[in-house]
Structures are given as structure tokens and as C-alpha cells.
Amino acid sequence: MTPPRQLVVEADGGSRGNPGPAGYGAVVIDPATGETLAEAAEYIGIATNNVAEYKGLIAGLKAARALAPDASADDVLQVRVRMDSKLVVEQMSGRWKIKHPDMKPLAAEAARVLPPSAVTYEWIPREQNKHADRLANEAMDAGRRGEQWDPSASTAALDTARPSVADALPPVSGPPGDATAGAARARAALASRPSAGTATGTATAAPVTDTAAVTGAAPTAGTAPERAAVPATAAPQAGWGAAPDLGAPATFVLLRHGETALTPEKRFSGSGGTDPELSAAGRRQAEAIARSLAARGTIQEIVSSPLRRCRETAGAVAARLGLEVRIDEGLRETDFGAWEGLTFAEVRERHGSDLDAWLASEEAAPTGGGESFAEVTRRVADARDRLVARHAGRTVLLVTHVTPIKVLVRLALGAPPEALFRMELSAASVSAVAYYADGNASLRLLNDTSHLR
């Protein structure tokens, strides 16, 4: 009896706004060779991340089915679906209930493409899903131009080779964007350097993706499902033993913006609201931190969230230091959906069940299509990796918000998602994290407000 054909489907979807202009991407891969067998992508108009992810799954399953002569039987085809959406993977595996009305018909459609026994689902870190992510971004870019995705113009499979050394690291466990995933690329770069008396692993190259995050940020390197041996020197340094000369770390000085009118009232103020300016108190705070940082003289670059309160805070520091301010979309605050401008008590009164779900699960989003903590974590981790690579050995001021700073601290410590609720970050406070070439991170400072006294 002929064994069933084995295929891997990697799928992703994204929305620039959530809901916003959305698209999906999917790739079918031969697991034995790493060869790309089929690609699919489409701009789908205004939709949420989760809708786009489900549509990417459906397209990937259909593309896999088209490659099999009789895919209606599980003894002909076995498909392993790999996605970085915990929600889709858990729902399609039957471990999570599907409650959202938009998700139910999409999940049912995905389940009908192939026999349930022919499909298994696996969550993977975002870094291992770059090919599908790139396709989704190409589709969204095409939609922005008023076009549909053109496979003949796609570079998703051509721009990058599948670097087997990076992917040969032990599988990452835990929530999306955890500390291990964030360090994988730096460890892989260290592992790929030949050292005296050590044989490095070899592997065949196959297409993979060097892609931008679905928020439209700059490209980052990707990994792939191909495996190869990892040299013994690849493990990150632990403890206080002798370490290789890794050079100076990239040090991120994390500055929360100064106060706005909403800050003292403790109202939700994210990236989906009114984009308030600094208050008079906030401007004084910005000037105070600018004086303090100028006296220290260590800041070499300034990168800011695109939101006004951060740009104004960064501008005050830049004027003192004579530096330019670069904007990174990955540093913006969470989109709090319908909760924008409300106090916690008001959200509890109006959207109690949604608030309980949000507090209980990083996959739950605020009412009205806001961002979940899992989505924010992926976005911030992408920005972190991009900025660490760009500013290796330098000290960079990141002017951002409560959630991105807490996410960076949590990932540096390898702490669980609930740690986000156990940190205090005052307006205009300073924290600092150092990132080393072996993938390790060191929290240097948290919530320092001495410059405001």
C-alpha cells in the first residue's frame, strides 16, 4: 500500500488596523526537501487579523488539496498545518471553543477542505512563519495600490534562503514572542561562525522569507522548517563562567511618554483613540528627562512611537541632544478598541465579560476589534529584533508606551504573560534592557523617575 503524501502548509494573515486593510498568505512545502510547492495570497479588504488568518488557512488547505490526485481520503494525503496564530490552531484542533460569529463559518469551511483525520495543527513562533507572513504583506501592499496580489511579481520565495542553522535550534515553547523566540536569530548568527576545531552543520538551502510585520514595519530575517546539526558552541552563555567576546550590547533606554490629559484619570489611551498631545505637566516631564539624559551623555539614537505624545516627548530630548528622531510603527501602544477613552470602571460596567476575557487570556482582544496582548507581543518582538540588529553595540532611546515597555521587560525576563499586570510604569519613567549577541538580555533599570523629583 502506498503511504499518504506528506505536505506542510504554513499560513498567516494580517490587518493593518485590526480591523483594517487585510490580506493573507499561505505556502505549501515538501517537508522532506523544504521545496516550495505552491503559494497563495489575496487582499481581502477590511477585516480583522483573525479573519485574515482563517482565510489564509483555507487557501493553504485548498492549495495542498490541489496537489494530491485524490485528497478526499486521508490515506492519500496528510497535511501538517503550521501557524503562529494560537487562536486558529487551538480552535481547529478542538481544544478551544469558537464563540465569535465571524470565526464559526470560516472554521467550518476550513474543516470541509480535507478529511479531519488528514490534517494536524501545530503552533509555531512567528519567526518560523516568515514565508506566509511575507505573502500576506505582499497582498496588503497590492491592495493599497488598488490591485490584487500577482504571483508572478512575488519575491517571497526568492528574497531569502532557508537558513537551516537558525531553525536547528530547539523548538520554542510558550506564548508567541517569548524570550527564546526573540533571541533565536542572534543565537543563530553566533552559531554560524566557524570556530577552531569545531565542525559546523551543513544543510541545503530552500526558499524562505525576509518579511515585514503585518503592521507594515521594516523587514526582519526569517527561519524555516528545515533541520541541520548545530555546533556545540551554539548554546547561549549561561551563568558566570567564561563567555566569548560578544562585544558591547545593544542597550535600549525605554522612556514612557509624558502625561496627557487622560493619564491622571487612568483612562485607556491606545493607538485607536484620539492621539492626545502632552499636557502642561507632560511637557515639563519631557523637559526634565531631556535635561537628565543630556547630562548622562550616553544616548546615540532616538526612536519613537508614531503617536503624538511620544513624538513630542522624543522631540524635547532630541532638541537637547542634537539628534534626529526616527519613527517605528512597532512601538505604538495597544489598540484598545471600544475601550479607548474609558476608565477601567467604565469598561467593567459596559463590557464586563469582554474585560474578564481580556484579563484572563493574552489571546482575547478588547471590545470592538482592538489588539490582544498576543498580537501586541508579536509586533513589539518584531520591532525589538529589527532594532537590535540595526543598533548593535549602541545605546538607543526608545520613546514608547506602557504596554510595549512591559512587553520588552517581560520578554527579557522570560516571564509569563500575566507579568504584564504586575509592573508599574509611571509617566516619563525610564527603564533599560541590554541585548547581547548570544541572544541573552539583561534588565538594567525599571520605572526610574528620579529625574522628576
N, C-alpha and C positions, 0 to 999 in steps of 0.2 A: 504494500500500500504506500502511495506517495505521501510523504509528510506535508502538512499545510505550509504554504508560503508565508514567511515571516516578514512583516513590514513594520516600520516605526513611523508614526505620524506625530509631528510637532506642530502645535497650533498656538496662535496668540491673537489678541485683538486689543484695540486701544481707542480711547476717546479723548480728544483734546478739549476738555471742558467737563466731561462726565456729568450730565450729557453734553455732547458737543460733536463736532465733525469726527466721524468714526470710520474705522476700517479694520479688516482682519487679514491675517496671513497664515498659510499652512504649507508644510513641506512634507513629502513622503520620502523616507530614506530606507535604503537597503541596510539592515543592521550588520550584515557581515562585512560589507565593504565601505560603508559610510557614504555611498554614492547617492546623490540627489536624483530621485526618480520622477518626481512631479512637484510642481509648485502651484499655489492658488492664492489669490489676493483680490480684494474688492473694497472699494469705497462704498459705504452703506448709508451715507447721510448722517443725520443727527441721531445719536444713540448713546447708550451708556457703555462703560468698559465691559460689563458682564454680558450684555447682548452681543457686543463685537466678539468676545471670546467664544461664546457659544456658536456664533456663525462661523468663526474660524475652525472650530471643531467639526462642524457639519461638513464644511468644504474639504477638510483634510480626510475625513472618513469617505466621502464620495470619491475623492481622488484616489484613495487606496483601493476602493471597490472597483474603479475603472481599470486598475492594473491586473486584476485577477479574472480569469476566464469564467469562473462560476463562484462569485463571492457570497452567494446565498447560503452556503454551507460552511460551518466552522472547520471542517476537515480540509477545506481548500485554502483558507486564508486565516491567519492570526495577526491581529494588529495590536501593537502596544502604543497607546496614546501618551505622549509626554507633554505636559503643560505646566506653566508656572502659576496658573490660577488655582489656588487651593479650593475655592468655591466650586468651580466646574468639576474638578477631579473628585472631590468628596461627594458632590451631588450625583454625578454619573456613576460613581461606584456604589451608590445606595446607602452611604453612611450618613449623609445629611439630607434632611427633607427640603423639598423645593417649595418655597412659600410664595415667592414673588410671581405675580401673574404673567409678567413678560418672559420669565425663565421657563415656565412649565411647557409651553408649546415647543420651544426650542430644544429642551431636553428630550421631549418625546420624539421630535424629528431626528435628533442625533441617534436615539436608541433604535430607530427603524432602519437606519442605513445599512447596518450589518447585524447578524445574529448577536445577541448579548454575549453568548459564550465565545464569540470570536474576537472580542475587544477587552483589553485590560487597560487600566488607567494608572498613571504614575505622576506624582507631583515632582517637578524639578526646579532648582533655583533658576531665577531669571537669566543668570549668566549662561546657562546651558540651553537657552531658548532663543538665541540671538537671530537665527536664520528666519524663523517665523516672525519675530518682532520686527526685523528689517522689512519683510514683505508688508506687514501691516502699516509701517510708516511710509513705505512707497505708495501704498494705496491711499493713505490720507493725504500725502503730498499731491498725488494726482487729483484727488477730489478738490483740493484747494485751488488747483488750476482749472477746475471745471471739466476735468477729464476722468476717465476710468483707468485703472491700472493696466499697463501694457506689458505683457510678459517678455516681449522682445526687447524692451528697454530696461528690464530689471537687472540690477547688479548684485542682488542679494547673494547669489551663489558664486559670484566671481570676485567680489571685493576682498574676500578673506579666505584663507585656508583654515582647515580644521586643525588647531594646534593640539595634538594628542597629549603632549606633556602636561598642559594645564588641565585637561579633562581626566588625566590619570590619577588626579588627587582623589582621596577617599570621598565617597558621596556625602554631600552636605545634608544634614538633618536639621529639623527645626523650622521655624516660620520663615517666610520669604524675607530675604535681605539680612539674614543673621550674620554674626561676626565671621563665621567661617566662609560664607559665600563672599562677603565683602573683601576678604583677604586672598581669595583664590588666585586672582590674576597676578598679584605681587609675588606670591609663593611660586607660581609657575615660572615667572620671569627669572627668579633666583635659581629654580631647579634646572632651567635650560642652559645655564652657564657651565660648560665643562670644567672640571677641576682635575688637578693632577692625580693620577692613579684611580680615577673614578670613571666608569663607563656610563655614558648617558643613554637613555632609552631612545629607540627609533620608532617611527610609525609612518604609514602612508598618509599623504595629505588628501583631504577631501573638502569640498566647498563648505563654508560656514559663513557666518555673518559678522560684520563690523557695523553696528547699528546704533541709531539714536533711540532714546527712550520715547515712549508714546506721547510724552509731553512736548516733543519737538526739540529736545536738548541735543547737544553735540554728540557725535558717535563715541562708543566705547567698544573695546575689544570683546570678542565672544569666545565661547568654548563649544565643544562638540561631543557627541556620544561615543567617539572612537577611543579606544583604550591602548595604553602602552606602558612599559615599565617606567618607574620613577626612580631616579638615583637616590641613594641613601642620604645624600646631602640635601634633599628637597624639603625635609621636615622643618617647620618654623622653629626658631630657637625658643626654648622654654627655660624658665628658672634663671639662676645667676651664674651659670657656667660660662666658659669662654665662648664668645659669639663671633661670627665672621664680621669683617668690617663692612657694615651696611651703609656707612655714610650718614649724613645728617638727615633726620626725618623731615617729612612734610608736616609742619605744625599749623593747625587750624585754630585761630583765636575766634571763638564763637560769640558774637555780640548780638544779644537780643535788642531790637529797636527800642527807641524811647517811647514814652507814653503817648497814647492818643486819647481823645475824649472818652473812648469806650473802655480803656484799660482799667481805670479805678473802679468802674462799675462792674467789672468782671463779666463783660459780655462776649459772646462768641464773635470773633473777628478774624475771618479767614480770607481766602482768596476769591470767595464767591460773593462778597458783600460790597460795601460802598467804598473801599480803599481809602480810609481816613488819613488825614495828614497828622503830623505831630502836633500835640497841644503845646501850650507855652511851657508847661513842665517838661514835656518831651524834648523840646528844643534845648532847654537848659541841661537836661541829661546828656543829650548828644554833644554839647559843647564840653561838658565835664569829661566824658570818656575820650573826646578828641584831645584834650589837654593831657590826660593821663597817658594815652598811647604815644603822643608826641614826645613826652618826657622819657618813656621807655626806649623809643627809637628802634624797635625790633620789627615793625610791620613792613613787609616788602611789596605786598599786593593787597588789593581790596576787591572783594567780590560780593555782590549784593543780590538779595531777592528783588524781583521787579516791582514789588508793591511799594507804594509811595512812602510809607512810614520808614521802611528800610532804606530806600534811596535817599531820603532826607537825612537819616542818621549817618549813612555812609558818606554823604556829601560833606557833612560837618567834619568828619575825620579826614577825608581826602583833602579838604582845604588846608587843614593843619599840616598834613604830611607831604603835600605836593604830589599826590598820587592820583591816578585815574581810577574810576570805579567801573568794574565790569559787571554785567548783569547775567545771572544764571537762573533760568526758569525753574530748575530743580530745587531751588532754595525757598520757593514760595510757601506760604502757610497752607494748611489743610483747607479744602473747600468744605465748609460746614453746611452747605445746602440751605434748607429752610430754617436752620438754627441761627443763621447769621444775624447779628444784632441783638439776640435774645440773651437773657441771663440763664444760668443753669436751672434756677427755679422755674422760669417761664417755659423752658424746654420740657422740664419734668411735668408741668401742668398740661402742656399742649400735645406733647409727643412722648408720653411716658414709656410706652412699650418699645419704641424705637431707641430711646435713650438707654433703657435696660440692655437691649441687644448690643448697642454700641459699647457699653461699658464691659460687657461680658465677652465679646469676640472682636479680634482685630479685623475680621473679615466683614463686619457689619458697618454699613455706611450711614451717615446722618440722613434724616428725612429729606426727601426731595432730590435725591441724586448726588449728594455730597461724596467726598472721598473717604474710604475706610482707612484705618491705620495701616493695613497691609499694603494698600496702594501707595500711601504716602511713604512707607518704608522703602518700597521698591524705587520710587522716584528719587528719594534722598540718597539711597545707597548708590544709585547710578551717578548722581551728581558728585558724591564723595569720591568714587573711583576715578571719575573723569578729572576731578580737580587734584587728587593725589598724584596722578600720572603727570599732569601738566605742571605742578608746582613742587616736584620732588626736591627736598633739601631747603625749601624756602618757608618763611613764616607768612601766612596769609590770613587776613581778617575776613571772616565770613559774616556779613550782616544779615540776619535772618530772624526767625520767629521761634515761638515756644516749641511747637511740635518738631520741626526739623532739628533743632538743637537737642531735644530729648532723644530723638531717634539716633542721632550720631553718637550720643553718650551711651545709649543702650547697646548699640551695635559694638562699640568699642569695648564694652564690658562683657559682651556676650550674655546680657541679661534678658529675661523673658519679656514678652510684650507688656505684661501688667506693670513693669517697672516705669512705664510712661506716666502712670498715675502716682508715682511715689517720688517725684522730683519737683522741687520748687525752683522756678526761674523768674526772677524779678525783671521788670522793665529796665533796659540798659545794663543788664548784668553781663559779665564776661565769664566764659568757660573756655577750656582749651584741651585739645586732643592732638597727640603726636602719632604719625603713621610711619612705620618703618618699612624698609624694603623687603623684609621677610614676611610681611603680612600682619605682624603684630601691631597693636595700637595701645597707647598709654594715655589714660585720662590724667591731665595735669592740673586742672582747675575746674571748679564748678560753682556757678552763681556768685561770683565775686562782685560786690557792689561798693567796695572800699572807696572808689573814685567818686562816689556820690555823697560821701559824708563830709 
